């Protein structure tokens, strides 16, 4: 008899976790993993694999879990996914691999993400293997950005035998994985362990190098790199463009989360962090980043934290799990409201004036467009505000790389394999697509690695590349 519901994952109690930055979900035990793996139907057509951006052989690794072969399960995952502990925690499996699960037609789908996390954590506890590296090809490749796209591209290129150097602008590698996701969702030790795996493979990582300022892509290519991959993400925050948005106490979510993560505010109050938070915090936005910012503010000592979102909860792009956790922790949700200006005293924010909204006809995203309700303005007192309405790509690399075609939104124009208008420059992840998921960026990095490999082997990138060329 198949269990109709997923094996639940144990979590910290909400009353306890709002006072710490420890991870909220606690993971499966071996017995729990075996019970959940037993729910898999082992479909021959494997629709779950088609839903995975990096095409992990999901039925195979779940079968290996069922057989108690945890080492084999993690090896299967790592054939196509270099960052399983990260993906098992932050990827939206419910809309990707779990969405087409055959079992989900009648019952809850198999908890693929939880099982992936289990075997990744099991490996950390029992010894991490190093993937095989191909024979040296004699080629050097520069990877710009150490987020999920860059790390994946670097690992795959190294496995193909190329010498790889990753260039990171900040003082710690990891990109958005390190500075953009809170400790309670993705512990720094997990990201650090994944990056250590790349070091063990022989990938060189240089930090504090701002490509486009410290040096340019053309200078890297002139220095002996045969190709470059751009995986710099979308780190330029968007703002509302309303009056008072430059008052003290108003952050972009990008700045707020970066400060918290890289200045170790997640160790508050033991660590004397320069990140301070007020008593009443408003977070504008409805995505995962908004949830991260709101839950972080609560842990830093805020007494009241509010989410302000211009549509209804049904239209929120945040994962249902993140919304659920935020509500459990006492975050207030104010939907169908939109800020129109911030109020200040002595240069500091003291309130936000909002207008109520109603939903009209669908816009280009397919969601119903929010329309202001005339005369419905009201004021909420706040002493800190965080703007979490998205990010655009930073223009630095496009501006300093001649011949690189850029779209109107500031993204680099590239095909699905990362080929750009320049044959020696490849790109993938949020710098191409705009803000998306960790796993989609990893898929882009993986495809680009094989396109770079083809280019190095043939001297042509090609806009419609064929199958990967194997390294002898």
Phi, psi and omega in degrees: 000123181281133176294126184286335182245157177294148172294121183294151177260130179296145182223158171297147175294135182304323182293332179274318190288339179290351179252010177213168179253018178291155182302139184282301175286142186258357177086168178274150164277166176304319180295321179293320178296318178297319180294319180290320180298330180293345180282340184293134182276352181055050181300138179291325181276348173045065179298335179298323181295320178296334179275355181265122181299340178247010172056046173297140176283082188295311179303323182293313183290329176290322176298321179294325174297315179303326181275000181079010181267074183293326178295319177294324180296316181290327177296320178297315180299315186288353173298330182230347183234113183277349187231057187294325180294328178285311181298323180295344181257320191243352182282144179279070183302331183297337178252000181241258187296327183279339183299316180270007182306128182300321179299330182293348178291333182241323181235190173292141180295164176297138181280072185300316181297320180294323178291322177298315178299318182303310184288330176294316178293325177299319180296318179300324182282341188237012177106120183267127176277157178254126180300151178294136178255135181292166176299145182302134180264344183090357180260143174249136179235135176263127176247122186255111183107131184247032173278194184299323178293313182294316181296319179294315179299316181297315181296316181292321177296320180294321178296334178275359174101002181273149172280131187231134172238127177260132179249123182239134183288325183273179186273355174228137177284161179128342178056222183299334179296327182268317186256346187255342184247129185296156180303324183286348174257324181217096182301143181299330180297328179291313179296317180299321180293320178296319180291323176300325177300321177293319176303317182293335176282346181103011176283129177271137178235122177250123180260170181060032177241110181264097180293127188109341175236298179299315175202167182251168176299319180296326177292323176297315180294324178290338181274003175115355175285133185276339180200162178226141174245130179257115178227052188273002173071198179233091186247013180262108189291146173269151177235167183286330183075033180250164181299142176083005185288350179261012178292153175296137181101001177249125181243154158280152178299325179301311180295315184299309182290326177296316178300313182298316185283315186272343175259010174061034177294342179291353174266006178300140004266002182296323182263131182281084185274148175281359180273117180246152183224149180275184180282324183238121187239135173246130177246123183263118180138168183226017180263185179300324181294322177297317178297318179300315182294317181295315182290329176292316179301320179299318181288339178275002174113003178297142180272331180219127179233131183237138169264126176250118185224136189278348174250193177269170179299329180298332180267357182299131178281350180295151175298143179302324180298320181290321177297316180300313180296319180298316179295318178303327184274357176097010176293133177274138178249116176249100182262165183056041174224151181216130178295140176244340173190156175255142181255142184224159172223128180055037176084358181248149179288136178233351180189166176228126176271127182240162172235143179283151184238161169224156185271131178253221181284156179298145176260195185294340178277352182092350177269152180293134186287131176285133182239131181296145175262113184303135175076014184257016184297146176207164185241135173248126176287127177218153173240001171213141176224144179234125181265114184233065183247017175116174181222154173247161174295145176286138185279001189301308182292313177304323182287336185251012180236095182302141176084001181269117182285133183234139178281169182301327182284356181095358178281152175282134179281120180211153177277184187294344178259009176086005179286128180255190178289348175249131186292338182261003180236129180238159182208154178192164182089206186297335178294342179256316187265346195084175185305126180215207185263163177301312185291326177292324176294320177297318177300319179295319178297322179294313179297321180293323179302317180288328176292320176296318178301317177297317180299316181293329181280331187242343184082006180225132176278311179077135179281342177230074185292156178268203182291157180301149176266125183284147174268131181292000000 
